[in-house]
Amino acid sequence: AAGAVAYGDDGHVDEQRARYRRRLERMAGLLVDHGIDVELPRGAFYLWVPAPGGDAWAFARRLAEDAGVLVSPGEFYGPAGAGHVRLAMVQPDDRLALVARRLGAA
């Protein structure tokens, strides 16, 4: 009976979905403010971001050095990811606030 009650409660799912959406929107806004084109995903907690000049490795390095953000060059995920970086929005909101401060967008 307890299992049936637990499976019937999807409030936590909605809450987590909203949390990821907020994080995605915040990071996308930070990147757009820095001249980087970003599209929000329809159903994921990753941002696939085109690297300026198509150099995902240089962009990954820049994000690490300037903002302390570790991202994956898209080539890790196959040829279709080339020229992009993938950002997982799994860090808590206070870590995203730190990134915003580092990028001068607090």
N, C-alpha and C positions, 0 to 999 in steps of 0.2 A: 504494500500500500504506500509506503514511504517513497519507493522508487517511482511509482506512478505520479505522485505529487511532485517529486523533483523534476521528472521529465515534462510535466505540464507547465512548469514555470519558466518562461522564456524572457523574463524581465532582464536577467543578467546578460542575455544575448543582445538585446536592444541597447543596453547600457554600454557594452563593449564596442558594438558597432558605431555608436555615436562617439565614443572616445577615439577610435581610430580615425573616423571622419574628421574630427576636430584637429587631430594631429596632422593628418594629410593636408588639410586646408591651411594650417599654420605654416608648415614647411614649404608648401607650394607658394604661399604668399611671400615668404622670405626669399625664395629663389627668384620669383618674378620681380621683386624689388631690386634684385641684383642683375636684372636683364636676362635671366634664364627662362626660356619657355618651358612650361610645365602643364601637363594635362592631368587632371585628377582621374584615378581609376574608378571604374564602376562598382567593383566589388573586391577589392584587395586592400592590404595594408602596406603596399609598396608603392613608391613613386618611381616610375621609369623616366629619367630625365635626360634629354639630349645633351651631350657634352659640347660645349663651345668648340667649334672647329673640328668636331668629330673625334677628339682625342680623349677617350674615357679615362685613360690612365693619368693623364695630366690633370683632368678635372677632379679625379679621386684624390690626387695628391693635394691639389689646391684646397679642397674641402677639408682635408685632414689638417693641413697646416694653418689655414685661416680660421676654421671653426671647430676643430677637434671632432669632426664628423667622419666616421669610417663608413665608406660605401663600397659596393662591389662594382667593378667595371663590368659592363654588360656582356663582354666576351666570355665571362665565366658561365653564362647561360646559353651559349651557342651563338652562331653567326648572326641571328636576328637581333641579338642584343648589342652588337657592335656599335660603337659611337654613342652609347648611353651609359648611365650609371643607375644602379638600383639602390634606393634608400628604403629601408624597412622602418616603419614608424612604430616601433615597439618600445621605444624608450619612454619613461614617464614624462609628464608635462614639464616638470622642473628642469629636466635635461634639455628639452626643446627651448625653454626660456633661456638657458645658458647659451645655446647656439645662437639664439636671436641677439643676445648681448654681444657675443663674439663677432657677429656680423654687423653690429651697430644698428640693429633694428628693434631694440627693446622698446 
